Amino acid sequence: MALVSFDIFEYVHDSRQAHGLRAQDYTRYRRFCAHHLRTVRKAAKLTQGSAAGFSKLNVTSENANSTLHVEVQLLQAERAWAYAMDLRELHSRTEEPRQRQHVVQRLKAAVNAAHTLAAIAPGFCDARTALAAAAYWLQLQSQLRFELQQWEAALDSAALARVITDRLAQAGSSHFALAHAMLEALDPIVRLAAYQMRVSGAQHAAPAAIAVQWYNSSMRGADDRVSAAIPEYADISAALDKLSAPTGESVAFANELHWRGGTVSFASQELAAQVDRAQALLKAASGDSSDSMDAAVAAYRKIGKTARRCHTESVVAAQKSQTAALDALLSAYAAVQLYSVCVLSAIGVTQLVNEAQSIVHACGATSNSADALLVWLAGPWAGGPWTGDKNVPRQPGLAQVVVCYDKVRQRLAALQHSVTEMEAKLLPMVRREIRTQQIADEAVAAEAYYTCLRNYYSALLHASPACTQYVDSLALLDMVVAENVPHATALADQLTKRDVSPEAADAGAPCLCNLAPSPDKIAQVAVAAETALSVVRGLCVGASENTKAWVHSPISRLSLVANTLASKSASVPQRVPNLVDFAADFAVVPIKPLFYDLAAPAIDFDMSAINAQADKQGASKLGSIIGSLWGSR
């Protein structure tokens, strides 16, 4: 027989909120429970009344096998509990002893129904449902013990209920926030019971901290004492240990993510297992084949999907109940999503940079010597046209390098957008833990550095024999030296001044700080650009094309405008800057009458032709009008 899975906390919470308890109308809720209980009993074939008489039918371990039997016990407990709460409100106004006794009787009935469910649930329900039933029973029992002023038993029940709920949350219960919302109703009980029991530090501690402290200090190792108030304490403890035990052979499941020097705690054990597996795959893929890296990338993408699903489920729960625990959970899942995005971006950028550098090394464009660079520019590797020979494979040139760095900049820009979007979902404490602002700063600095490289190799492409656009190459190199390098150096210096390197302790994850440039790397780009600037200036002066005066002094260059470089060669990507010469032909455009009037005094008119035309029109009426306006001879 398949085990039954039933979300007790969601069922109870939705029933209470939809049928009266939103307005504290316990009478309406009790009537709903009574009416719905008859319907569920009829569906479960547990009808007690008939024409022949009344025959009591209880849910037992022998006949319980479906969710209907869980509903029967829950509705019985909720009906009695709602009646007790209604009587308590009445007792608060009248203070009659009979009403208080009646409250206790109804609470006992609710506890008995919930206790029956907790006792039979392990036989036909899964482990989580059984533990949820135990937590529900302990919540009601803590209220009963509190009403009877049995402070120690009330504190035991409330503390164990909270421990069970927290353990279910760590195991990945999708609606555990609803359970925490129900537990908040026990906070006054925990605080007053702890005060009566003289628990140290209880006056200034939160009720949740009091409950956990009481469980760790007074309940663990005291099975004999606790079992007197909670007979199933040993079975519940064994179920808790079994639930938290690892389900794999050698995988240690954890609900914490250690990233950038901080710790992010989340609920889903499924997500924690995926994080551990992805980190192990990425660590094994370092320096390995591309297949291993593809597996790691797929694992991190799966982390992002699972984190988004858990975040969506938590948002749905937040619409039903808003608690501090739920706020922390929403922030944690957003942080895990950001972790996945950052790692995927780091992997993608690393792969693109390695591809570009491999092409550069294959081309031989790595020397900073002016003579070597001049020889290299005349060679066949600088993005020259393909010979068309099918037997000779076409080699990628600088055009592909420029495309790679363009993709790198796009990935870093997308990362900045993701960081900004996710940062709005994080709590301030989580932002400080993982240093989200520093992630954005690293991405900006990396983008500035790769902009320098992109423009440098684009300038070499312009100066290659395939393009011979020396003026445009000179302008690009001047942009690298005068603008890109100082900007990247300033951003890198800001990162260097930081006190900590938050990625230093991360295991298996690519370090985003490695993508952010160091001042030494930027200095190398500056030296290479200055060397290329002198070489290309010489090529530009010796070229047959029309050169400009600013070629000899690039620092005084004008703003660049577009030209048709990209259309000259199919091997040049469209993202290469389109640059043109500055000499432009003036086009004749029609002028407006206003400008004609202003310029009329400076125009030398042919008066003889005008007078001849006036003579022809003199006899006409129109000629008379014109003569009156402009004057006659």
JOVENSUL-V669815 format. One record per backbone hydrogen bond with DSSP energy under -1.0 kcal/mol. CO is the residue of the C=O (numbers start at 1). NH is the residue of the N-H. Records with the same first field share a line. If there is no record, write none. Layout:
# JOVENSUL-V669815
CO->NH ; NH
This chain:
# JOVENSUL-V669815
4->126
6->8
7->11
8->12
9->13
10->14
11->15
12->16
13->17
14->18
15->19
16->21
20->23 ; 25
24->26
25->29
26->30
27->31
28->32
29->33
30->34
31->35
32->36
33->37
34->38
35->39
36->40
37->41
38->42
39->43
40->44
41->46
48->55
53->50
60->64
67->71
68->72
69->73
70->74
71->75
72->76
73->77
74->78
75->79
76->80
77->81
78->82
79->83
80->84
81->85
82->86
83->87
84->88
85->89
86->90
87->91
88->92
90->94
91->95
96->100
97->101
98->102
99->103
100->104
101->105
102->106
103->107
104->108
105->109
106->110
107->111
108->112
109->113
110->114
111->115
112->116
113->117
114->118
115->119
116->120
117->121
120->123
121->124 ; 125
124->4
126->130
127->131
128->132
129->133
130->134
131->135
132->136
133->137
134->138
135->139
136->140
137->141
138->142
139->143
140->144
141->145
142->146
143->147
144->148
145->150
146->149
149->151
150->154
151->155
152->156
153->157
154->158
155->159
156->160
157->161
158->162
159->163
160->164
161->165
162->166
163->167
164->168
165->169
166->170
167->171
168->173
169->172
173->176
176->180
177->181
178->182
179->183
180->184
182->185
183->186
184->187
186->190
187->191
188->192
189->193
190->194
191->195
192->196
193->197
194->199
199->202
206->210
207->211
208->212
209->213
210->214
211->215
212->216
213->217
214->218
215->220
219->222
222->226
223->227
226->229 ; 230
230->233
232->236
233->237
234->238
235->239
236->240
237->241
238->242
239->243
240->244
255->266
257->264
259->262
262->259
264->257
268->272
269->273
270->274
271->275
272->276
273->277
274->278
275->279
276->280
277->281
278->282
279->283
280->284
281->285
285->288
289->293
290->294
291->295
292->296
293->297
294->298
295->299
296->300
297->301
298->302
299->303
300->304
301->305
302->306
303->307
304->308
305->309
306->310
307->311
308->312
309->313
310->314
311->315
312->316
313->317
314->318
315->319
317->320 ; 321
323->327
324->328
325->329
326->330
327->331
328->332
329->333
330->334
331->335
332->336
333->337
334->338
335->339
336->340
337->341
338->342
339->343
340->344
341->345
342->346
343->347
344->348
345->349
346->350
347->351
348->352
349->353
350->354
351->355
352->356
353->357
354->358
355->359
356->360
357->361
358->362
359->363
360->364 ; 365
369->373
370->374
371->375
372->376
373->377
376->379
397->401
398->402
399->403
400->404
401->405
402->406
403->407
404->408
405->409
406->410
407->411
408->412
409->413
410->414
411->415
412->416
413->417
414->418
415->419
416->420
417->421
418->422
419->423
422->425
427->431
428->432
429->433
430->434
431->435 ; 436
435->439
436->440
437->441
438->442
439->443
440->444
441->445
442->446
443->447
444->448
445->449
446->450
447->451
448->452
449->453
450->454
451->455
452->456
453->457
454->458
455->459
456->460
457->461
458->462
459->463
462->469
464->467 ; 468
468->470
469->473
470->474
471->475
472->476
473->477
474->478
475->479
476->480
477->481
478->482
479->483 ; 484
480->485
483->487
484->488
485->489
486->490
487->491
488->492
489->493
490->494
491->495
492->496
493->497
495->498
501->504
503->506
511->514
512->516
518->522
519->523
520->524
521->525
522->526
523->527
524->528
525->529
526->530
527->531
528->532
529->533
530->534
531->535
532->536
533->537
534->538
535->539
536->540
537->541
538->542
548->551
553->556
554->557
561->580
565->568
569->572
573->576
592->596
593->597
594->598
595->599
599->602
600->603
603->605
605->607
606->610
607->611
608->612
609->613
610->614
611->615
612->616
613->617
620->624
621->625
622->626
623->627
624->628
625->629
626->630
627->631
